[in-house]
Amino acid sequence: MRKKLLSLLLAAAAALALAGCAKNPGPPPDLTGGWIQLSQGEWFHIATITNDTIEIWWYLPAEDERNLYWSGTFTPPEDGKEPYTWTSANNYTEEELNRSYTYNRTSREETKEFSYKNGQISYNVTSGHLRLGYTLERAE
């Protein structure tokens, strides 16, 4: 009986020790600020995140031209667990959307899924039947 009780106590102590070694996700990352698309062509995405919004623009550096792609809500992460995902709801009115809808570059989706992992933000851009993955990194 004593050996059984001792074995149970040792097993419980080992379980507690292992639970204490679980990785703490750490503090939440601050995603506010400027972001830029990793792979850049003639046009590419630049973004700005505030405490509660994310705006993404198509950018043509040769002309210093910006066309709105997405303007939506942003929910900051509560901890450092990755990947961090959030659903952004568009926050522009129909009038604003129509005014910004240049060359069919503005997304008309009501929501968009974003993911943050390893210092990068990923999301999909839908154009017709195409669905392309885009990745942003911190702008310097």
DORORO-530133 format. One line per 4 residues: their letters; for each residue z negated, x negated, y negated of C-alpha. Coordinates in nm, 4 decimals. Each point is the difference from the previous one (the first is absolute). Layout:
A) Z:X:Y | ... $
This chain:
MRKK) 0.0000:0.0000:0.0000 | -0.0921:-0.2826:-0.2346 | 0.3293:-0.1814:0.0648 | 0.1931:0.3200:-0.0649 $
LLSL) -0.1819:0.0565:-0.3312 | 0.0552:-0.3615:-0.1001 | 0.3720:0.0287:0.0870 | 0.0316:0.3152:-0.2106 $
LLAA) -0.1754:-0.1675:-0.2940 | 0.2249:-0.3060:0.0262 | 0.3123:0.2214:0.0169 | -0.1154:0.1957:-0.3059 $
AAAL) -0.0690:-0.3236:-0.1902 | 0.3445:-0.1354:0.0920 | 0.1662:0.3233:-0.1169 | -0.1840:-0.0180:-0.3329 $
ALAG) 0.0984:-0.3643:-0.0426 | 0.3661:0.0823:0.0626 | -0.0128:0.2937:-0.2429 | -0.1410:-0.2360:-0.2628 $
CAKN) 0.3014:-0.2269:0.0482 | 0.2466:0.2795:-0.0806 | 0.2273:-0.1039:-0.2837 | -0.1077:0.1356:-0.3352 $
PGPP) 0.3170:0.1130:-0.1806 | -0.1375:-0.1363:-0.3267 | 0.0440:0.1334:-0.3525 | 0.2991:0.2165:-0.0901 $
PDLT) 0.3007:-0.1837:-0.1433 | 0.0931:0.0676:-0.3619 | 0.3595:0.1223:0.0154 | 0.0339:0.0704:-0.3726 $
GGWI) 0.2561:-0.1987:-0.1950 | 0.3632:-0.1011:0.0388 | 0.1974:-0.0182:0.3248 | 0.3535:-0.1188:0.0803 $
QLSQ) 0.2358:0.0477:0.2947 | 0.0095:-0.2918:0.2441 | 0.3750:-0.0013:0.0652 | 0.1931:0.0280:-0.3230 $
GEWF) 0.3617:0.0830:-0.0610 | 0.1755:0.1104:-0.3161 | -0.2426:0.2960:-0.0186 | -0.3532:-0.0176:0.1425 $
HIAT) -0.3336:0.1784:-0.0278 | -0.2803:-0.0868:-0.2378 | -0.3227:0.1994:-0.0056 | -0.3174:0.0516:-0.1972 $
ITND) -0.3209:0.1351:0.1501 | -0.2889:0.1299:-0.2112 | -0.3290:0.1463:0.1220 | 0.1695:0.3310:0.0830 $
TIEI) 0.3808:-0.0379:-0.0250 | 0.2844:-0.1986:0.1505 | 0.3354:-0.0283:-0.1749 | 0.2997:-0.1678:0.1586 $
WWYL) 0.3171:-0.0844:-0.1891 | 0.3458:-0.1180:0.0991 | 0.0461:-0.3143:-0.2083 | 0.3245:-0.1694:-0.1052 $
PAED) -0.1050:-0.3358:-0.1508 | 0.3486:-0.0831:-0.1330 | -0.0284:0.2958:-0.2393 | -0.3808:0.0237:-0.0081 $
ERNL) 0.0542:0.3620:0.1100 | -0.2609:0.2124:0.1796 | 0.0612:0.3341:0.1712 | -0.2881:0.2019:0.1384 $
YWSG) -0.0166:0.0183:0.3788 | -0.3520:0.1360:0.0605 | -0.2915:0.1163:-0.2117 | -0.2958:0.1258:0.1987 $
TFTP) -0.3680:-0.0025:0.0732 | -0.1894:-0.3027:0.1265 | -0.3295:0.0042:0.1886 | -0.1750:-0.3398:0.0048 $
PEDG) -0.1356:-0.1248:0.3332 | -0.3717:0.0449:0.0654 | -0.0376:-0.3122:0.2144 | 0.1960:-0.3050:0.1126 $
KEPY) 0.1241:0.1518:0.3266 | 0.3730:-0.0607:0.0564 | 0.2467:0.1467:0.0150 | -0.0994:0.2280:-0.2862 $
TWTS) 0.2261:0.3033:-0.0263 | 0.0175:0.2762:-0.2573 | 0.2162:0.3003:-0.0745 | 0.1271:0.0093:-0.3562 $
ANNY) 0.0915:0.3361:-0.1519 | 0.2699:-0.0098:-0.2666 | -0.1481:0.0685:-0.3407 | 0.3003:0.0728:-0.2171 $
TEEE) 0.1115:0.3385:-0.1198 | 0.3447:0.1351:0.0820 | 0.1028:-0.0667:-0.3625 | -0.1156:-0.3627:0.0201 $
LNRS) 0.1715:-0.0408:0.3344 | 0.3286:0.1344:-0.1319 | -0.0226:-0.2196:-0.3104 | -0.0698:-0.3113:0.2124 $
YTYN) 0.2424:0.0820:0.2769 | 0.2518:-0.2709:-0.0806 | 0.2735:-0.0791:0.2519 | -0.1938:0.1840:0.2728 $
RTSR) -0.2601:-0.2777:0.0076 | -0.3136:0.2121:-0.0483 | -0.1680:0.1249:0.3159 | -0.0293:0.3764:0.0200 $
EETK) -0.2500:-0.0141:0.2872 | -0.3238:0.1893:-0.0585 | -0.2067:-0.2660:0.1778 | 0.0514:-0.3583:0.1105 $
EFSY) -0.1971:-0.2085:0.2519 | -0.1094:-0.3514:-0.0990 | -0.1711:-0.2736:0.2003 | -0.1785:-0.3167:-0.1147 $
KNGQ) -0.0477:-0.2915:0.2395 | -0.0213:-0.3790:-0.0401 | 0.0570:0.0163:-0.3755 | 0.3139:0.2166:0.0231 $
ISYN) 0.0767:0.3653:-0.0681 | 0.2577:0.1695:0.2229 | 0.1768:0.3352:-0.0293 | 0.3286:0.1646:0.0910 $
VTSG) 0.2874:0.0890:-0.2305 | 0.2132:0.2889:0.1161 | 0.3577:0.0197:-0.1197 | 0.2154:0.2627:0.1649 $
HLRL) -0.0453:-0.0551:0.3720 | -0.1232:-0.3580:-0.0451 | -0.3681:-0.0890:0.0114 | -0.0623:-0.3587:-0.1109 $
GYTL) -0.3280:-0.1898:-0.0007 | -0.1018:-0.1696:-0.3227 | -0.2767:-0.2563:-0.0500 | -0.1680:-0.1023:-0.3244 $
ERAE) -0.2155:-0.3022:-0.0771 | -0.2128:-0.0798:-0.3043 | 0.2017:-0.0895:-0.3065 | -0.1097:-0.3237:-0.1620 $
